[in-house]
């Protein structure tokens, strides 16, 4: 049931806008892990930005009983920092949420939350991507699930006051092509690099990181959970090809992944790529670290010789590009239309066709040979996006809140 013992919500400073009670809707249909995951990091960063604005916002987070503990973990630091300005409500009853959570407008951060269609106040929907529509052959094995998600996406976006995309690419495809949303209902708000978050984490000593994960010698990293479209198996094959070259053999380079291989999507394909490596020295140079604590990720980037991003699809500029360059580590990436929106001049990057292992192997060689000398040029190529912060993102969301307020009858 809704938390009856919650303390009274203190008055927040009055803002110039009509809406100052923003709801964050986290009522997933099942128990999930958010702490350290993309959705958890996104909503924590956005919430911090909204609270840091001079708007006097109160945040009301609604979650289910099953995810109450996980939601508290995601918001733990913000609850301490912004005392009295975040209220977490937990209930499995939408009637209770609509009657008792004093949100003037809701932010729905994930399109697959079916319960969001029953919210009675205006909603802002964050539609990060519908990747299953871009790669139906990869996602064919669970088609019933994605048909369900798509039906939910259609229902929720149809009644949304605004639908927010992370790129023009996803607005054009997901918004206009797949969901037939009108132009005026859609907007693009780009993510920001996690500058504030990484500053708060600080840097772990190199000896500590290398000793803990047995990272002896140079390494490149692909920091990502394993998903169907993340392309791990082609990267394994390309790295093998690189290590068979004269430059690769002399490099002693390792390839590091930040997930477990067992019980993951594409496990069979990745295992086949690993089993094709006859040289035990090359095989042992590919390591799966498992999920590492978020606070250690900046240090993993910092001590890497490079970061490689082979993904076949992203809804926005891939986060590892921004994160790696924040830590002054160079990047090689697969050429995607969504990246080209942000990086107009890729000449300082080692880029490749993500479907071509030979091109990818050559990019690894260039990443290794160029080293960190290209970092200043790569950072310059990103322009203002690398300096964008989450207060900027929150300010863009706040503008939507103000527009909704202006168009809603008193």
N, C-alpha and C positions, 0 to 999 in steps of 0.2 A: 504494500500500500504506500501511498504518498507519505513522506517523512513527516509525522505529526509533531515530533519533538524539535523541529528546526527552530532556531532562535528567530525573533523578529528581524526583518530586513531593515537595516538602517537607511535613513534618507540619504540619497546621493545628491551632490550639487546639481542644481537645475542647469540644463543645457538649453541652447537656443532652439533646438529641434523639439518636435512633439514627442518623438519616441526616445526614451532613455532606458527602457527595460528590454534588453535583447535576449531572446531565447536561443540556446544552442541545443539542437535536437540530436540526441545520441541514443535513440531507442531502436537499437538493432534487433532483428528478429531472433537472434541466438546469442549465446555467450561468445564474446570475441576478445582478442588481445589487441589493445590499442597502445599501451605504453611502449614506446620505442618504434612502433609501426608508423607508416606514412600518414595514416588518418589521425593518429594520436598526436604526432608532431605537428601536422598542419593545424589542427584545431587549437592546440596549446599556443602555437606561435600567433595565430590570428586573435585568439582571446587576449593574449598579452598586449598585442598592438591596440586592440579596441579599448582596453582598460587604461592604456598609457595616453590615449588621446584626451584632449581637454574638452570632453563632451559630457562628463558625469554619468557615463553608462553604468548600469547594473547588468550583470550577466546571470541568467537563470538557465542552468544546465539541466536538461531532463534526460533521464536514463531509465532503464528497466532495472528490476530487482537483481537480475542475473549479472548485470554489468555495473552495479553500483560501486563495488570495490575497485574494479578496473578504472572507472571514471574518476574516483577519488585519487587514484595513483597518477593519472594523467594531469590532474589539476592541483596536485599537492603543493607544488612550489608557488603557484599563483594564488592559492587560498591563503598561504602565509604572507605573500607579498602584498596582496590587495585585500586585506582583511575587511570583511563585511560587504564586499562588492561582487562576490560570487556566491551564488546559492545553488547547491546541487539537490535536485528533486528526484526521487526514484519511485516509480509506479509502473505497474503493468496495465493500468487502465487509462486509455486516452481520455475518457470522460473526466477522470480526476485531474489529468494534466491540463486539459483545456479549462477546467473550472478553477484550479488552484495555483497554477504557475502564472505569475503576472507579467508575461511577455507581451510586448506590444507588436513585435515582429520576430520571426524565427529565422535562424540560419540553419539550413539542413546541409551538412557537409558531405553526405554520401547519398547517391541517387537510389541505392537499393534498399533504403529503409521504408518499407511499405507503410508503416504506421504514420509516416509524415503526411500521407494524403488525407488524414483525418484532423489535422491541425486546423483550428478555426480562425487564427490570426494570419495576416500576410506572411508569406514565406519567401526567402531567398534561397535558391537551390544552387549548390556547388556541383557542377557536372564536370568531373575531372576527365573522364573518357568513357567510351563504350568500346573497349578494345576488341571484344568478341565479334563486333561487326566488321572490323578491319581485317581480321584473320579467322574467318569462319572455319578453315580447315584445321587450325590449331585447336580451336575451341569446340569442335564438333562432338567430342566425347561427352560433353555435359550440356548438350543443346537445350534440354528442358529447363535447366536452371537459368540459362541466359535468356531464354524466351520469357521466363517469369520476371527476371530483372528488367528486361526491356518493357514489358507491360507496366511494371511499376514506374519506370522512368517516364513513360508516356503519361501516366495518370498524374504524377507529381509535378512534372514540368507544365502540364496543361493548366494547372491552377496556381502556378507560381507567379508572384509579382515580378520576379526577376530571376533569370538563370545565368549563372556566372561560369565562364570558361577560363581555362588557364592560358589559352592561346587562340590566335585567329584560326589556326588549323582545326582545332576541335569545335570552335564555334561554327565554322563552315560545314564540317562533316557531321559531328554529333548533333549540333543544334539545328542547322538548316536542312541538311540532306536527310539525316536519319529520323529526326523528330519533327521536322517541318514547323519549327518555331518561327514566329515573326521576328523580324529584325529588332523591333523596339523592345522585345522582351529579353533580349540577350545582350551580354556585355562581356568584355575580356578584362580580367584582372590578373596580371602576371604574378607569379610567386616572387619571393625575395630570397637571396642567399641567407643562410642562417648565421649571419654575422654576430648577432647578440647572443645566440645560443652557444656558438663556438667560443666566444669570449668568456662566457660564464663557465664553460667546461674547463678551459685552460688546456695546457699541454702536459701530457705524461712524459716522463723522461724516456729517451730513446732506449736506454738499457732495459728499462722496465717493460716496454712494449715488445721489444725483440726477444727478451727472455721469456715472457709469458706465453707468446705465441710461436716461439722457436723460429723467428724470422731472421735467420742468420744470412747475411749477404743481401744483395739488391733484390728488390721485388717490385712488380707492378700489381695494381689492385683493381678489381671490379667489385665495388661495395653495393650489393643488391641481394635481396631475397630471390630465390629461384622462382620465376614465373614462366608460363608457357612461351611468352614472347621475348624473354630476356636474352636468349641466344647463347647460353652458356656452352652448349656443345660445339658450336662453330668456333667460339673463342678458344676452347681447349685444343681443337684441331689446328687452329691458326698458330697458337703458341707452340705446339709441337713442331710445326713446320719451321717456325722461327728458330727454335732451339737446334734444329738439324743443320742450320746454316753455319758458316764459319764464324760470323759475328755472334750468332746466338749461342754457339757452343762456348765461345770465349767469355760471354757475358756472365754466365752463372746465374742468370735471372730466374726469379721465381714468379709464379702467378698465384695470386691470393684471392679467394672468394670468401664472402662474409655470410655464409649459410651452410647448413648441413646438406649433404647429398642424399641421405637416406629418407625415403618417404616424401620426396619432393616431386613436383612436376618435371617431366623430361628426364627423370632419373635413368631410365633405360638408355636414352640417346646419349646422355652425358657419360654414363658408364661405358658405353660402346666406344666413344671417342677416347676415353682414358685407356681402355683395354687395347686400343690400336697403337699405343705408345710402347714400342719394344724396349727402349732404353730405360732401365730402372732409375737412372739418375734424373732423366727428364720427367719420368712419371712422378717421382718423389718431390719434384720441384713445383708441383701443382697442389696447393693446400686448400682445404675447406675448413675455415676456422670455426664455423657455426656462428650463431648470432652473437655479436659482441656488444658490450654496454655502449649506449649512445655517447657517453662521456669519453670513450676511448677512440671514437671514430676520427676526430680531428687529428689525433696523434698518428693513427694508422695512415692517413693521407700524408701527413707531414714528412714521415720517414720513408715514404715510397719513392721510387725513381719515377713513377708515372701512374696515371689512372687511365684505364681504358673502358669505354662505354660502348658495347657492341649491340645494345638492345635494338630490336626490330621496330619498336613503337614506344612513344611516350606522348602523354597529353600536353606536356609543356617541355621547355628546355630541360633535359635530364639533370636532376639535382646533383649527381656526382661531378658534373662539369663545374658548377658553381662552387660546390664544397671543396673540391680539390684545389681550385685556383685561390680560394680563400687561404689555403694552407701553403700556397706557393709551390704547388706540385703540378707539372704539366699534364696535359690531357690529350688522348687520342679518342676519336669518337666516330661512330657510324653516321653517314650522311642521311639525315632525316629532314623532311620539310619543316617540321616544327622547330628544329635547331636553327635552320636558316633564318627564321624570323628574328632571332636574337643575335646570331653571329653572321653578319653580312660578309665579312672578309675572313675566310677560314685558312688563309695562306700560312699562318704560323702554327696551325694544328696538323697533326697526322690524322687525316680522315680516310674513310674507306667505305665501300659498299658493304653493309652488314651481312649480305648474303654470299659474299665472296671471301673465302678463307685465305686465298693468296694475297688479296689486297690487305686483308686484316693482318696477315703475317708481316707484310712490308711496313704497315703502319706501326707495328710493335718495334720493328727495327729502327724506324725513324724516331719513335718516342725514346728509345734507348740511346740512340746516337746524339740526338739534340740535347737531351738532358734538360736541366732546369734553366738553360740559357734562354729558352723561348718563353718563359713565364711572363715577363713584362709585356711582350707583344700579345700573348694570348689574353691577358687581363685587359689590355687596351682594346682588343677586338670585341670584348663583351660590353664595352661602353658603360652606360649608366646602370645596366642591369645588375652588375656586381656590387654597386653601391646602394642599390635599392634595399630598404629594410622593411621589417614587418609592420612598423608604424605606417609606412607608405601604403602597404597592402591594406591595413585596417582603415586608413583614410579613404581609400577607394570604396571599401565596403560601406563605410559611414555615409558616403555620398549617395549610395543606393538607398540606405535607410532614410536619409533626408528626403529623397525623391518620393519614396513610398509615403512618407508622412505628409508631404505636400499634396499628394494626389488622393489621400484617403479622407473622406468626409469626417468632420469633427463629431 
